Amino acid sequence: MTKQNRNAAIFYEQDGFKTDGQRLLGRQSAGESFLKGFSRFSGVDRFFCYTNHPLKFKGFTEQIAGWTEDEPETRWINPLTVGRMKEPGCLFYSGPSLGNFAWQRRHIGSRSFSLCGLTHTISSLEVMEAFGDLAIAPFEEWDALICTSKSVRDTVDHVLASWSDYLEQRNGGKVKLPVKLPIIPLGINCEDFQVPAGSKVWAKKFREEQGISETDIVILYVGRFAAHAKAHPLPMYQALEKAAARTKKKLHLVQAGWFASDAIEDQFKSGARKFCPSVHCIFLDGRRQDVRKHIWHAADIFTSLSDNIQETFGITPVEAMAAGLPVVATDWDGYRETVRDGQDGILVRTTFPAPGCGGDLAYRYQVGVDSYDRFVGQVGLFTNVDTEACAEAYLALIEDEALRRKMGDSGRERAQNNFDWKVLVPRYQDLWQELAEKRTAAEQEDIVLPATPLVDDPFSLFKHYPTERMTLKTRIVLVDMNTKPVSDYANDPLGNGARHLMPDDDRMEAILQYLKDTGECAISDIAQAFDASPARMIRLMGWYAKMDLIRILPT
């Protein structure tokens, strides 16, 4: 296998790979982290970018260059040059919605390249529809959707089983589900979370400014402030208040993130004052580069009590582990697959209503009565975090410095061995190579037209609209009375709407001159004389006729 079998074109939109905007989301942090890890550890000799605009390709190249020692070789592929995808051999999309790419690929053949997607949030209607596409879009056994945790895989399996049962009941026959669903966790660049230059100075200054003594304990939360869509803060506040009542140490809760609105900011800050008055609560803008870089090293304990179905993996506990912090987290979806209870931290019990208790919630969301945010927020309000168990977990770490150090060291080692991109990029590449081997071994298939049945050639779909249809046998003749050059029409607002689909002015003029010299002829004669695609020449003659430069003779 060549290096190309271990490479992939990255579908690139800056919103999915940059963290310097006003809205810092988990998928952006994960995307930027992956791109950095891939540029440093993939060992490929060129980087492929699949995007629809040259400025986006420029952004991709600049971002990659910032992480590589030598100026990288980058190549641009877009939907109109999709045939070039045969060189990288795989398209990687940092999301689950692969259906559109499967239909694009069908225009050049399903064996031309593989598709590889990645799950993030999986609770929205859009994502559920993307899972449904896995059963009806033209996917193959050399395609894959990476699930970032076993919890995600279990949900995908549940959706596909229900969807397959419906399709089989509706249409008969067995539903084909060829896409591989491997489990590969999200990763981080662990060295970013080691104590960087200036961190000790930053942390010392921060603690002094906040009145935090050496014997005080700082508990850190990092993430977006969204009670409805991330982690409801009430269990954290209540558990810390219980812990504060049982210790003589002064507790400080640092929350580093950002507020989407003034109402959410008031919700968090007033909630902190009301439900954990004994704890000094500090809010920081987690979008600031210095905060994101140094705040880990000003804390003693990290906590994240996710209770939201929008969470699937949870990257911040892994980042905390890489920084050497012990973690108190909920025993919830992907969290339980990253933090080992009793080794890297402590997992807190959660409870959830039994299956069958939320059909009306799903229906309200489906019909648009409730927004997505309201839907996930309502589900979160029926999800419980055991605050007594959480308080005991906090207290165990607050009172035992040796335990904090032991769990922090264990977590750092686990992050480096299991979640560093240095380890995970080769796993991605192993998968891409496996997909390439399946693709290469498959028999060549015939492309059945239309390639995309629901987006057919308009001249096929509406072929019964006109009086007659133009073919290669259609005969045409020049309109003698025309004296204007073809450029007057091709560049005029009344004729330039298809200019990008036509030859240059000189070739267009040469075709008219040919007609002038030849007289009446068939479209096939012109296509042959100019070595042109028959279909494109028929189409071009339609435009000439539209401009009244030629006349189409009746059959």
C-alpha positions, 0 to 999 in steps of 0.5 A: 500500500502507498502513502496515498492509501493512508491519506485523505482529502479533508473537507474544509470549512473554517467554521469547523476547524477554527477556534478564534471566533465569538462562538467557541464550540466543541466540534470546532475545538475537536476539528482544530485539534485533529487538523493540527494532529494530522498535519504533524503526525500523518507522515503524508507528502501532500495535504488534500483539501476538499472545499468549494472556494479558493479562499477556503483552500487558502485558509486550509493551507495557511492553517496547515503551514502554521503547524509544519516545519516545512512549507507543506504541499497542498492540493485543492479538490472541489465538487467540479473536480471530484475526479481528482479524489482518486489520488488521496483515495478517501474523503474525510468529513468531520461530521456524520452527514455523508449522504451528499458526498455519496451521491457526488461520488456516484457521478464518477463511480463508487469505487473511485474513493472512500468516504469517512465521517465522524460523529459529534452531537447526535441528538438533532433531527438533522443527524438522525436523518444523516443516519437514515441516509446510511441505509438509502444513499449509495454507500459501500463497504469501503465507507465508514462513519467513525463513532467517538465512543461506544455510547455513540455506536449504541445509539447509531445501532439503535437508530439504524435497527429501527429505520431498517425495520421500517424500510423492510416493513414498508418495502419488503426485502432486506436493507443493506447497511454496508458502512463500517462503524468503528469506534475511535475516540476524539483526540488532543495534542497532549503537549499543548496541556503540559505546563507551557512557558509562563504558566506558573507565573500566570497561575501565581498571578491569577491566584493572588489577584483572586485571593486564593491562598496556597492551602485553598482548593480551586475546582475548574470547569471548562466549557460553554455555559449552557444549562440547556445544551451542555451541562446544567450547573445546579448539581455542581453548585449544590455538590460544592456547597455540600462539600464546602460545609464539610471541609475547613479549606476555602473552595474556589470554583473557576468556570471558564467559558462563554455566555451566548446571551445576557439571560444565560449569564444571569442564570449562571451567576445568580445560580452560583450566588444562590446555590453555593454561597460558601464557594468563591465563584469566578467566571472567565472568558474561555475564548481568551487564548491565555485562559485556554492555555494557562487556566489548567495549571491554576487549578487543583481539581477538574469537574464536568457534570454533563447531563445532556444528550447532546454530549457524546464524548467529552473532550475537556475531561481528556484535556484536564487529564493531559494537564495532570488534573484529577477529574470529577465527572458524571458517569455519562455516555463517553465520559465513562470511556475516558475517565477511569473511576478510581484511577484518573478521577471519580465518576458520579452516578446519574439517573434517567427516565425509563424508555417510553417516557419521552415520546411526547418530547420527541414529537414536540421537537419533530413537529416544531413546537419545541426548538432543538435547544428546548428539546435537549434542555427538557430532557436534561431537566429530567436527568439526575446527577447524584449530588451527595455522591458528587459532594463526597467525590469532591471532598475526597480530593479536596482533603487528600493532596496525595490522591489528587497527585496520584489520579492526576499522574494516572490521567496524564499517562492515560491521555498520552497513551490513548487520546494523543493524536500521535496515537490516534492519527495512525488509527485513522490511517489504518482505517483508511487503508483498510477501506482502500483495500476493500475498494480495490478488491471490489468488482468494477460497477457500471454507473447507472444513470441518472447518477442522482435520481432525485436531481436528474439532468433537467433535459431528461426530467423535462424532455416532454416540455418542448415541441421538439428535442435537439439531437446530433441529427438536428439541422441548423442554419446561420441567421443571415441578418445578424451582424453583431459579434457573438461576444455582444451576446455572450457578455450582455446581461441578457445572455451571460447567465451561462457564460461560465459554461461556454467556450471563449469568444474566439471559439464561439466566433469560429463556430459561427464562421464555420456555419457561414462557410458551410451553410445548413448542417447537422449539429454532429458536423460542428461537434466533429469539426471542433472536437467537442463533446456532443452533449455540450455542442447540442446545448451550445446550439440551444444558446445560439438559437436563444440569441437568434444567431442560428435557426433550428430547422424543423424535423 
